[in-house]
Amino acid sequence: MKKLVTGSTGFMGSSVVRELLREGEEVKVLIRPTSDTRNIDGLDVERALGDIRDGASMRRALHGCDELYYTAAFFAHWTPDPKVPYEVNVEGTRHGAVPVDETAQFNHFRTGDHYSMSKYLAEVEATRFAGMGLPIVIVNPTVVVGVRDIKPTPSGQMIIDVATGRMPGYIEGGINVIDVEDVARGHVLAARRGRVGERYLLGNQNLTVSQYFGLIAEVAGVEPPRVKIPYRAAVGLGYLFQAGARITKRPPVVTASEVRIGRLQEWYDCAKAVNELGLPQTPVRVAVDKALHWFRDNGYLR
């Protein structure tokens, strides 16, 4: 039977589609009429028109499928309408579950970041359906970088900003980074080998923010950001950028919630996914190099 992939035209989803095709699976993708399909054009997939927020279209798309790879998400830390992340990430998860160390507790409520909170609530929905007997395996990717970041995502934009010298400074914190193609493989491995109802952190290397920016700059052949911005000043700048975004309707350089998240020590032990699933661990330097080459080849960088 076919495998349905939502979010297939995006950064992570298109890599999951390619991983499934590489394994010889038949793939169906759910796309909207307005979707930018460049990431999947030319691939041998069945296209189903619909929207994850529309339960009827999800049910139609799931017909004839025995697995759902739910990679669709509204990934932005700012939006003119804060309701959108919840409509896409929470309601979408609810419709996607139509009858068809991971022990850490979510702690981003205090950041006020709508993206993070909506993704947590989406996981609550998925867990609820798992409790009802659906064979759901949850994967939690960390900071994902690599090829085909067409939007680009905030993670990809960060690489572009460092490589072009547009990153004025940094807030020290901790992050975990992984190659998008390893994440795609992790999705398939979770479906094949994951324990139902379990969560798997899909990540690789823990780095400080300054180490990560230094690595990007080294691979790009530029100077890294040198100015360490005081936390309170950075939060204030975030609010100023958000105020400007309300006027221009363009995403701010950084939001106050992103600053709050960036200050956290988001380091993860991903041994469970490595040991139980066989999650690949492509060196982060290689993933960053692949991302930079893709951005250059596709006109994001000169």
PAFI-285224 format. One record per residue (C-alpha): residue number from 1; residue in three letters; x, y, z. Coordinates in steps of 0.1 Angstrom, whole numbers. Layout:
% PAFI-285224
PT     i    aa      c1      c2      c3
PT   NUM   ALA       X       Y       Z
...
***
This chain:
% PAFI-285224
PT     i    aa      c1      c2      c3
PT     1   MET       0       0       0
PT     2   LYS      10      36      -4
PT     3   LYS      26      59      21
PT     4   LEU      10      93      25
PT     5   VAL      33     123      32
PT     6   THR      20     156      43
PT     7   GLY      43     187      41
PT     8   SER      59     169      11
PT     9   THR      68     201      -7
PT    10   GLY      87     215      22
PT    11   PHE     122     212      35
PT    12   MET     119     181      57
PT    13   GLY      89     165      39
PT    14   SER     105     164       5
PT    15   SER     135     145      20
PT    16   VAL     111     120      36
PT    17   VAL      95     115       2
PT    18   ARG     128     108     -14
PT    19   GLU     138      84      14
PT    20   LEU     106      64       9
PT    21   LEU     111      63     -29
PT    22   ARG     147      52     -24
PT    23   GLU     133      22      -4
PT    24   GLY     110      13     -32
PT    25   GLU      78      25     -15
PT    26   GLU      47      39     -34
PT    27   VAL      42      74     -22
PT    28   LYS      12      97     -22
PT    29   VAL      16     134     -12
PT    30   LEU     -10     158       1
PT    31   ILE      -6     192     -15
PT    32   ARG     -27     224     -16
PT    33   PRO     -36     239     -50
PT    34   THR     -13     268     -42
PT    35   SER      16     247     -30
PT    36   ASP      51     254     -45
PT    37   THR      59     219     -58
PT    38   ARG      95     225     -70
PT    39   ASN     109     202     -43
PT    40   ILE      89     172     -56
PT    41   ASP      86     180     -93
PT    42   GLY      97     150    -113
PT    43   LEU      93     125     -85
PT    44   ASP      71      94     -91
PT    45   VAL      44     102     -66
PT    46   GLU       6     103     -65
PT    47   ARG      -7     138     -58
PT    48   ALA     -38     144     -37
PT    49   LEU     -52     179     -34
PT    50   GLY     -63     189       1
PT    51   ASP     -53     206      33
PT    52   ILE     -44     191      67
PT    53   ARG     -68     215      83
PT    54   ASP     -97     199      63
PT    55   GLY    -106     165      78
PT    56   ALA    -125     154      47
PT    57   SER     -96     159      24
PT    58   MET     -73     141      49
PT    59   ARG     -96     111      49
PT    60   ARG     -97     111      11
PT    61   ALA     -59     112       9
PT    62   LEU     -55      84      34
PT    63   HIS     -76      60      13
PT    64   GLY     -53      33       1
PT    65   CYS     -25      42      24
PT    66   ASP     -12      22      54
PT    67   GLU      12      47      68
PT    68   LEU      11      85      73
PT    69   TYR      42     106      76
PT    70   TYR      30     138      91
PT    71   THR      57     164      84
PT    72   ALA      35     194      76
PT    73   ALA      38     223      99
PT    74   PHE      36     260     101
PT    75   PHE      72     268     109
PT    76   ALA      77     304     117
PT    77   HIS      83     322     150
PT    78   TRP      63     353     138
PT    79   THR      31     356     119
PT    80   PRO       6     385     116
PT    81   ASP     -21     361     128
PT    82   PRO     -11     340     159
PT    83   LYS     -41     316     153
PT    84   VAL     -25     302     122
PT    85   PRO       2     280     139
PT    86   TYR     -25     264     161
PT    87   GLU     -48     258     131
PT    88   VAL     -21     241     111
PT    89   ASN      -1     224     138
PT    90   VAL     -27     213     163
PT    91   GLU     -59     210     142
PT    92   GLY     -39     194     114
PT    93   THR     -25     168     137
PT    94   ARG     -60     161     150
PT    95   HIS     -72     155     114
PT    96   GLY     -41     135     105
PT    97   ALA     -49     109     132
PT    98   VAL     -82     100     116
PT    99   PRO     -89      62     121
PT   100   VAL     -62      55     101
PT   101   ASP     166     117     267
PT   102   GLU     125     118     254
PT   103   THR     113     119     291
PT   104   ALA     119     157     293
PT   105   GLN      88     179     298
PT   106   PHE      79     207     275
PT   107   ASN      92     240     290
PT   108   HIS      87     266     263
PT   109   PHE      54     281     275
PT   110   ARG      74     309     292
PT   111   THR      90     319     259
PT   112   GLY      56     329     245
PT   113   ASP      66     313     212
PT   114   HIS      34     303     193
PT   115   TYR      53     279     170
PT   116   SER      68     259     198
PT   117   MET      36     258     218
PT   118   SER      15     248     189
PT   119   LYS      39     219     181
PT   120   TYR      37     207     217
PT   121   LEU      -1     208     216
PT   122   ALA       1     188     183
PT   123   GLU      21     162     201
PT   124   VAL      -5     161     229
PT   125   GLU     -31     153     202
PT   126   ALA     -10     126     187
PT   127   THR      -4     110     221
PT   128   ARG     -41     111     229
PT   129   PHE     -48      91     197
PT   130   ALA     -20      67     205
PT   131   GLY     -38      61     238
PT   132   MET     -69      52     218
PT   133   GLY     -50      24     200
PT   134   LEU     -37      40     169
PT   135   PRO      -1      28     161
PT   136   ILE      15      62     164
PT   137   VAL      53      68     167
PT   138   ILE      64     104     175
PT   139   VAL      96     119     163
PT   140   ASN     110     152     176
PT   141   PRO     137     167     152
PT   142   THR     161     192     167
PT   143   VAL     176     220     145
PT   144   VAL     174     207     110
PT   145   VAL     197     220      82
PT   146   GLY     206     208      47
PT   147   VAL     194     207      11
PT   148   ARG     161     218      -4
PT   149   ASP     153     244      22
PT   150   ILE     132     263      -3
PT   151   LYS     114     287      20
PT   152   PRO     140     290      37
PT   153   THR     131     279      73
PT   154   PRO     144     299     102
PT   155   SER     172     273     106
PT   156   GLY     182     278      70
PT   157   GLN     179     316      72
PT   158   MET     203     315     101
PT   159   ILE     229     299      79
PT   160   ILE     223     325      52
PT   161   ASP     225     354      76
PT   162   VAL     258     342      91
PT   163   ALA     273     334      56
PT   164   THR     263     369      43
PT   165   GLY     274     388      74
PT   166   ARG     238     399      82
PT   167   MET     239     383     116
PT   168   PRO     248     413     138
PT   169   GLY     255     393     170
PT   170   TYR     244     364     191
PT   171   ILE     229     353     224
PT   172   GLU     248     325     239
PT   173   GLY     229     293     244
PT   174   GLY     229     256     234
PT   175   ILE     214     239     203
PT   176   ASN     214     204     187
PT   177   VAL     218     202     149
PT   178   ILE     211     174     124
PT   179   ASP     211     169      87
PT   180   VAL     177     170      70
PT   181   GLU     184     138      51
PT   182   ASP     192     120      84
PT   183   VAL     159     133      98
PT   184   ALA     141     119      67
PT   185   ARG     158      85      73
PT   186   GLY     148      88     109
PT   187   HIS     111      91     100
PT   188   VAL     112      59      79
PT   189   LEU     132      41     105
PT   190   ALA     107      51     132
PT   191   ALA      78      37     111
PT   192   ARG      97       5     106
PT   193   ARG     114       0     140
PT   194   GLY      99      25     164
PT   195   ARG      78      13     194
PT   196   VAL      42      25     192
PT   197   GLY      34      53     215
PT   198   GLU      71      62     220
PT   199   ARG      90      95     213
PT   200   TYR     123      96     195
PT   201   LEU     146     127     195
PT   202   LEU     161     130     160
PT   203   GLY     192     150     166
PT   204   ASN     230     148     163
PT   205   GLN     256     172     177
PT   206   ASN     252     196     207
PT   207   LEU     269     230     202
PT   208   THR     268     264     218
PT   209   VAL     254     291     196
PT   210   SER     288     307     192
PT   211   GLN     304     273     182
PT   212   TYR     276     268     156
PT   213   PHE     279     303     141
PT   214   GLY     317     298     141
PT   215   LEU     313     265     122
PT   216   ILE     290     281      96
PT   217   ALA     314     310      91
PT   218   GLU     344     287      88
PT   219   VAL     326     265      61
PT   220   ALA     314     297      43
PT   221   GLY     348     313      45
PT   222   VAL     336     344      64
PT   223   GLU     341     360      98
PT   224   PRO     317     348     124
PT   225   PRO     295     372     145
PT   226   ARG     316     386     172
PT   227   VAL     292     407     193
PT   228   LYS     276     389     222
PT   229   ILE     244     408     228
PT   230   PRO     231     412     263
PT   231   TYR     199     391     268
PT   232   ARG     176     420     279
PT   233   ALA     188     442     250
PT   234   ALA     182     413     225
PT   235   VAL     147     408     238
PT   236   GLY     140     445     234
PT   237   LEU     153     444     198
PT   238   GLY     131     414     192
PT   239   TYR     100     435     202
PT   240   LEU     112     464     180
PT   241   PHE     116     441     150
PT   242   GLN      81     426     157
PT   243   ALA      66     461     158
PT   244   GLY      82     469     124
PT   245   ALA      70     436     110
PT   246   ARG      34     446     118
PT   247   ILE      38     476      95
PT   248   THR      58     460      67
PT   249   LYS      41     426      69
PT   250   ARG      75     410      65
PT   251   PRO      90     386      90
PT   252   PRO     112     403     116
PT   253   VAL     150     396     117
PT   254   VAL     144     380     151
PT   255   THR     115     379     176
PT   256   ALA     115     382     213
PT   257   SER     104     346     217
PT   258   GLU     133     334     195
PT   259   VAL     157     353     217
PT   260   ARG     141     336     248
PT   261   ILE     144     302     231
PT   262   GLY     180     309     220
PT   263   ARG     191     315     255
PT   264   LEU     180     281     266
PT   265   GLN     205     252     267
PT   266   GLU     187     230     242
PT   267   TRP     211     201     242
PT   268   TYR     197     166     238
PT   269   ASP     207     130     242
PT   270   CYS     196     113     211
PT   271   ALA     210      78     219
PT   272   LYS     175      63     219
PT   273   ALA     169      70     182
PT   274   VAL     205      60     173
PT   275   ASN     204      27     193
PT   276   GLU     168      16     186
PT   277   LEU     162      30     151
PT   278   GLY     197      33     137
PT   279   LEU     194      70     132
PT   280   PRO     223      82     109
PT   281   GLN     247     109     123
PT   282   THR     261     128      93
PT   283   PRO     287     153     107
PT   284   VAL     271     187     112
PT   285   ARG     300     203      93
PT   286   VAL     290     182      63
PT   287   ALA     253     192      67
PT   288   VAL     262     229      68
PT   289   ASP     284     226      38
PT   290   LYS     256     208      18
PT   291   ALA     232     236      29
PT   292   LEU     255     263      18
PT   293   HIS     261     247     -16
PT   294   TRP     224     243     -21
PT   295   PHE     217     279     -12
PT   296   ARG     244     291     -36
PT   297   ASP     232     269     -64
PT   298   ASN     197     281     -60
PT   299   GLY     203     318     -58
PT   300   TYR     200     324     -21
PT   301   LEU     237     332     -18
PT   302   ARG     263     347     -42
***
